[in-house]
Amino acid sequence: MTISIKPTTTTNADEDVELLIIYEASRLMTHNGTADEAINGILRLMSQMIGLNRGRVTLKDDDMDTLSIRYSYGLTPPERARGHYVIGEGVTGRVMQTRQVAVVQNIDDEPVYLTRAVERGTLPQETVAFLAVPILYNNTPLGVLGAHRLRGRKRPFSRDINLLQVLATLIAQILSLSRLIEEKTALLADENRALKQALDQKTEGTHGILGESPALRHALRQALHVSPTQATVLLTGESGTGKERFARLVHITSQLRDGPFMAINCAAIPEALLESELFGHEKGAFTGAVVKKQGIIELANNGTLFLDEIGDLALDLQSKLLHVLEKRAIKRVGGTQDIPVNVRIIAATHKNLQKAVNEGQFRIDLFYRLNVFPIHLPPLRERGGDVSHLARHFLQRANHEFDRNTVFGPGVLERLDGYNWPGNIRQLENIVKRAVLIAQNREITIDDVILILQHESHIGEHLEAGSTKSVAPIEPPSLPSKSHQPTQRGYGWVRADETQGLLDALRQTGGNKTRAAMTLGMTPRQFRYRLERLGLLAQ
Ligand SMILES: Nc1ncnc2c1ncn2[C@@H]1O[C@H](COP(=O)(O)OP(=O)(O)OP(=O)(O)O)[C@@H](O)[C@H]1O
């Protein structure tokens, strides 16, 4: 086996082809494909461009003193499968052991050459040579790059060896990079798993109720404290603070969890229907009562009944509800019989019930029956830090729902944190959903959010004013979809404080109104309209 190589004369054609191979090999390296594709590509180039045939990359097996062929070009699967060597065994094993290159001028004359992977009969009759170089990374041998060639070819061996060494260096880089990526990916997957687990554990006791603020945590502790008892719970808090969510939490953490959870909104059902909805009716009890019907209280038997907006219950129904609480029985409309029920009551209201009692609108005895264990749910503006927490959660949910992959851009969470949230969590959830939908790219920008919040404040103003005067129609911000129909906004929508936003957008787009409109999620027409209304069209 020859180890030393004599330098030989070169031709321009040799240099050209070598450069081309190196160029193509480095392109494969930086290509998007996998390490396998890159290494197989290099072996293909060696064979097709320079006659270094049946190239193979033999790598050290993990924790063993052996090598195996891992990549090859021109070897059949059985040939490849035979390619195992103990380090030090055969030409490949020795190159690995000594880190020296090997030139076998004639495989038929070299006793060290094993003829293990490829049988001699399948090779050309002519004299066949075998060249092998170590694959070194940071001076550590990872494996061996080897190939056959016909000895009679014009190219000097020394050039082939030089080229193989360059290619072996590239292969070492590819292998170490892919190992690094594999390790990193495994690490990230582990981290992801750990985070998910931590999140599951964190929300396990709270059943998806998110928030770290002391006010929320206090309410949560109270809910979990009372849930195992059958005590009546009164949830108070503004709309959208999570009263129904808490009611469900109390139910599923109670002993009644296997029973039904029935919810009814006392403000949403016309008074005439509410009684039969609550208590049911007998057949023929009134016109239209063609069959007997169970009411929601009866349906909640052995479970939990959630009476939302209890403050809106009419006085005569308050008396009937009191009867249920005292007697633990109901009477269907048109019925005479008391039907026993075992129901845990959770009531909720956004009203001040004490005040309603003082004003004679709510029965004091019912109030005391319901107010056994009051839990106040704080509005979002009193839950310091929870907005970002919830916003991230809703972003994840909306991305999943709309099959998008958006992220919050710089300043967005701070902007959301600073908003007053009259509609609380439900409003925050809706706004995040809208932001996900209108984001033009992957990032939800501060401009997207400003636009939506401006729109929200406008709605808020009209709701607060409770105005009966006609209000110009309000439209949600435009979506970036192709199906988007340009729409005309009402005059009332244009606000003086939009000026800066419009001017900023124009500045950023070098005065291009169409692009400025896009950055604000508007149609060009809406943008021009605003400029016009604000006297900015000349800008
Ligand atoms: N702490 C929370 N973590 C996650 N989501 C929440 C939380 N609180 C409320 N939500 C979500 O906010 C929305 C509004 O909550 P919910 O319907 O329970 O409020 P509510 O106080 O009953 O409102 P209303 O009085 O208007 O009926 C729901 O989508 C709910 O899932």
The ligand as an ORCA input file, in Angstrom:
! r2SCAN-3c Opt
* xyz 0 1
  N     -58.802     33.668     33.499
  C     -59.122     33.317     32.253
  N     -58.234     32.632     31.520
  C     -58.532     32.311     30.249
  N     -59.661     32.635     29.628
  C     -60.576     33.295     30.326
  C     -60.365     33.661     31.674
  N     -61.452     34.310     32.106
  C     -62.301     34.358     31.082
  N     -61.798     33.748     30.012
  C     -62.425     33.673     28.699
  O     -63.034     34.941     28.450
  C     -64.309     34.799     27.862
  C     -65.362     35.421     28.759
  O     -65.501     34.650     29.938
  P     -66.942     34.321     30.585
  O     -67.975     34.051     29.539
  O     -66.728     33.290     31.612
  O     -67.204     35.756     31.241
  P     -68.499     36.239     32.029
  O     -68.006     37.040     33.168
  O     -69.402     35.071     32.318
  O     -69.139     37.192     30.975
  P     -70.697     37.674     30.897
  O     -71.014     38.198     32.236
  O     -70.633     38.716     29.840
  O     -71.453     36.455     30.508
  C     -64.495     33.320     27.644
  O     -64.073     33.007     26.338
  C     -63.585     32.680     28.669
  O     -63.194     31.418     28.255
*
